[in-house]
């Protein structure tokens, strides 16, 4: 649990979840359209998050309060990008995210468009068209391919996230006070964990199509001390076997 004498930040929520048992599977990803299964222990996810934080600070030169557009579907690499952005104290827009005090996808209250330009952009290579209205000095594309394979062809004006992030350090010190969204997201994650019935030690299966908001499939489980089986393109004929194989205790598909 997070020290209640210290305001929650996303980085501290992640650290607490990892510390409970760094070796347990914290996030397991399935893509039934490709057959991909990727399992990340807490330590492995934290390593990807640390590398992402270092990428943002050392390569992109960003600071707390800067803005990121994350145009990615639910995926284990999306988790690494989102948590890396929040660890660096950035405000995140896109990714199906609901920000407290704002509308869906990070739009300001009143339904206005999210702020453009942003300071850094992450986008799935299969969805580049969604990035056309976002201006950013640093732009990263992700293949989201099995085994974290790099892009075969890097789009013009972009860098390959998987290639770039691997060159960065494994240790990162998060922004101590977090970013402008942390307090609201931490509170919302706790509220959603209660609403979804998440408890410490639970193994929870999410259908990415049913729960696309990372507050649900990522932040709420972390805040509750639960672990996640996240399924993209879920083949429901495999669901019963998957629940058994993954020792799922709560099926939210």
C-alpha positions in Angstrom: 0.0 0.0 0.0 1.1 3.6 -0.6 2.1 5.6 2.4 -1.1 7.6 3.2 1.0 10.4 4.6 2.3 11.0 1.0 0.1 12.0 -1.8 -0.3 9.1 -4.3 1.5 9.3 -7.6 1.2 6.8 -10.4 4.9 5.9 -9.9 4.4 5.1 -6.2 1.3 3.0 -7.0 3.4 1.0 -9.5 6.3 0.7 -7.1 4.0 -0.6 -4.4 2.4 -3.2 -6.8 5.9 -4.4 -7.9 7.3 -4.5 -4.4 4.5 -6.9 -3.3 6.3 -9.6 -5.4 8.6 -8.5 -8.2 8.6 -12.0 -9.8 4.8 -12.6 -10.0 3.1 -12.1 -13.4 1.8 -8.5 -13.1 0.5 -8.1 -16.7 -0.1 -10.9 -19.2 -1.1 -9.9 -22.7 -3.0 -12.0 -25.2 -3.8 -11.1 -28.8 -6.0 -13.8 -30.3 -5.7 -12.4 -33.8 -1.9 -13.2 -33.8 -1.5 -15.8 -31.1 0.7 -13.5 -29.2 1.1 -14.1 -25.4 3.5 -11.9 -23.5 3.9 -12.2 -19.7 5.6 -9.4 -17.7 6.6 -9.8 -14.1 6.5 -6.7 -11.9 10.2 -6.3 -12.3 10.1 -6.6 -16.1 7.3 -4.1 -16.4 9.1 -1.7 -14.1 12.2 -2.1 -16.3 10.3 -1.1 -19.4 8.8 1.9 -17.5 12.2 3.0 -16.3 13.6 2.9 -19.8 10.7 4.9 -21.1 11.1 7.5 -18.4 14.8 7.8 -19.3 13.9 8.1 -23.0 11.5 10.9 -22.2 13.9 12.8 -20.0 17.3 12.1 -21.6 16.3 11.9 -25.3 13.3 14.1 -25.5 14.4 16.5 -22.8 10.9 16.6 -21.2 10.0 17.8 -17.7 7.0 17.4 -15.3 4.0 19.2 -16.7 4.9 18.6 -20.4 2.3 16.9 -22.5 2.2 13.5 -24.3 -0.3 12.2 -26.8 -0.5 8.4 -26.5 -2.5 7.0 -29.4 -2.3 3.4 -28.6 -4.8 0.6 -28.0 -4.8 -1.6 -24.8 -1.5 -3.5 -25.0 1.4 -4.3 -22.7 3.6 -1.8 -24.5 0.9 0.8 -24.1 1.2 0.1 -20.3 5.0 0.8 -20.5 4.5 4.0 -22.4 1.7 5.3 -20.2 3.4 4.5 -16.9 6.7 5.9 -18.2 4.9 9.2 -19.1 3.3 9.5 -15.7 6.6 8.6 -14.0 8.2 11.5 -15.8 5.3 13.8 -14.6 3.8 14.3 -18.0 0.1 15.0 -18.7 -1.2 12.2 -21.0 -3.9 12.6 -23.7 -5.5 9.9 -25.9 -5.3 6.1 -25.3 -9.0 6.0 -24.4 -8.1 7.7 -21.1 -10.6 9.4 -18.9 -9.0 12.3 -17.0 -10.8 13.5 -13.8 -12.3 16.9 -14.4 -12.2 16.4 -18.2 -14.0 14.5 -20.9 -13.0 11.2 -22.5 -9.6 11.0 -24.2 -8.3 13.9 -22.1 -10.4 16.6 -23.7 -10.9 19.6 -21.5 -14.3 20.1 -19.8 -16.9 21.2 -22.3 -15.9 18.8 -25.0 -13.1 20.9 -26.6 -10.4 19.1 -28.5 -7.3 18.0 -26.6 -4.4 20.5 -26.6 -2.2 20.5 -29.7 0.7 20.6 -30.1 2.1 18.2 -27.5 5.7 17.6 -26.5 5.9 13.9 -27.5 3.7 11.6 -29.5 3.4 7.8 -29.4 1.2 6.1 -32.0 0.6 2.5 -33.2 2.1 2.1 -36.7 -1.2 0.6 -37.9 -3.0 3.8 -36.8 -0.8 6.6 -38.1 -3.7 8.5 -39.6 -4.9 9.2 -36.1 -1.7 11.2 -35.5 -2.2 13.5 -38.4 -3.6 16.4 -36.3 -1.1 16.1 -33.5 2.1 18.1 -33.7 5.1 17.1 -31.6 8.8 17.5 -31.7 9.4 13.9 -30.7 7.3 11.2 -32.4 7.5 7.5 -31.8 5.8 4.7 -33.7 5.1 1.2 -32.2 4.6 -1.9 -34.2 2.9 -3.7 -31.2 4.2 -6.9 -32.8 4.8 -10.2 -30.9 8.1 -10.5 -29.0 8.5 -6.7 -29.1 9.8 -6.9 -32.7 10.8 -3.5 -34.2 9.1 -2.0 -37.2 10.0 -3.4 -40.6 9.8 0.1 -42.0 10.0 3.2 -39.8 7.5 5.9 -41.0 9.0 9.2 -42.1 9.2 11.6 -39.2 9.1 9.0 -36.5 11.5 6.9 -34.5 10.9 3.3 -33.5 10.0 3.2 -29.8 11.2 -0.4 -29.3 14.6 0.3 -30.8 15.1 3.7 -29.1 13.9 2.6 -25.6 16.1 -0.4 -25.4 19.2 1.8 -25.4 18.2 3.6 -22.2 19.1 2.8 -18.6 17.3 0.3 -16.4 17.0 2.6 -13.4 14.9 5.8 -13.2 14.0 8.2 -10.5 10.4 9.3 -11.0 9.3 12.9 -10.7 8.8 13.1 -6.9 5.5 15.1 -7.0 4.2 13.3 -10.1 2.4 15.3 -12.8 -0.7 17.3 -13.1 -3.0 14.2 -13.6 -1.6 12.0 -10.8 -3.8 12.9 -7.9 -7.0 12.8 -9.9 -6.0 9.5 -11.6 -5.0 7.9 -8.4 -8.3 8.7 -6.8 -10.2 7.6 -9.8 -8.3 4.3 -10.0 -9.2 3.6 -6.3 -12.8 4.4 -7.1 -12.8 2.1 -10.2 -11.1 -0.7 -8.4 -13.9 -0.7 -5.8 -16.6 -0.5 -8.6 -15.0 -3.4 -10.5 -14.6 -5.5 -7.4 -10.8 -5.6 -7.6 -9.0 -6.8 -4.5 -5.4 -7.5 -3.5 -4.1 -10.7 -4.9 -6.9 -11.0 -7.5 -6.0 -12.3 -11.0 -8.3 -10.3 -13.3 -9.1 -10.9 -16.9 -10.1 -7.9 -19.0 -11.4 -7.9 -22.6 -9.6 -4.9 -24.1 -12.7 -4.1 -26.3 -14.9 -4.0 -23.2 -12.5 -2.0 -21.0 -10.4 0.2 -23.3 -9.7 2.8 -20.7 -6.3 2.3 -19.0 -7.8 3.5 -15.7 -9.8 0.2 -15.7 -7.3 -2.3 -17.1 -4.1 -0.8 -15.8 -4.4 1.8 -13.0 -7.3 0.3 -11.0 -5.6 -3.2 -10.7 -2.3 -1.6 -9.8 -3.9 0.5 -7.0 -5.8 -2.6 -5.7 -2.8 -4.9 -5.8 -4.3 -7.2 -8.4 -2.7 -8.7 -11.5 -4.0 -8.5 -15.0 -4.7 -10.8 -18.0 -5.4 -8.4 -20.8 -7.0 -9.9 -24.0 -7.1 -8.2 -27.3 -9.3 -9.5 -30.2 -10.7 -12.0 -27.6 -11.8 -15.3 -29.0 -14.5 -16.3 -26.6 -14.3 -19.9 -27.5 -11.0 -19.9 -25.7 -12.2 -18.0 -22.7 -12.9 -20.9 -20.3 -9.5 -22.5 -21.0 -7.8 -19.2 -20.5 -9.5 -18.5 -17.2 -8.3 -21.9 -16.0 -4.8 -21.7 -17.4 -4.2 -18.2 -16.0 -5.8 -19.0 -12.7 -8.2 -16.0 -13.1 -10.2 -15.2 -10.0 -12.3 -12.4 -11.6 -13.5 -12.4 -15.2 -14.4 -9.0 -16.5 -14.7 -9.9 -20.1 
